Amino acid sequence: MGSVFGAARRVWPAGGLAVPLVLVLGGVQAPAAAAVREAAPVVAEVCGKTGAAAAKGGPKGAAGGRGTACPAPRGGTKPKAERGPAGPPGPCVDIDTVGVPGSMSGAEYSAALTRGRTYVGYRSAPTGAYAWKDLTNHRQTPGYPRNACGVAVKVADRVYVKVLTTAGAVFETSCTLTLTCTLGWAAVINP
């Protein structure tokens, strides 16, 4: 019995492939091939009408459903990327703090950027109140840059404050350790 099934298996692929091949070579169309040939003109007809019908997937059928979808155009078009979430509204805000070297009380200087203005401040203890100085005052510190968005502070023999603008420009000024600020803002070489 094993040999009969083996022989049948060997004959089946040859017979299975030979019949459609003979039909195609002889000019007889199989039902599947005829269906593909008939569908192509329908799709071309629907897609060839108007851009609106093609964009919507074809005209509505009798039952209210959509017709055949049009094939995607080849080349030249790219899918649109999705938009990311909107950023926070309003101006930039930033703060930077540095401790006073050698201070036993925890004194510190901070620079803050809020509502388009830059401030430098000092407090003598980590929980004390700040004394703030506005560095955007054009009479005392001229040349304050437009669109400041980031701020940094450094303490050495003076208190140095730098801002970074939204255009990528860096500006700096400095004050005495007692926050007497009379120097203007100067541009620094951009990063």
WOKA-V675292 format. One record per run of one state. SS is the DSSP state (@ for helix, = for strand, . for the rest). FROM is the first residue (numbers start at 1). TO is the last residue. Records with the same first field share a line. If there is no record, write none. Layout:
BEGIN
SS = FROM-TO, FROM-TO
END
This chain:
BEGIN
. = 1-1, 26-30, 49-50, 56-59, 61-65, 67-93, 100-107, 115-116, 124-130, 135-147, 156-158, 166-169, 176-185, 189-191
@ = 2-25, 31-48, 51-55
= = 60-60, 66-66, 94-99, 108-114, 117-123, 131-134, 148-155, 159-165, 170-175, 186-188
END
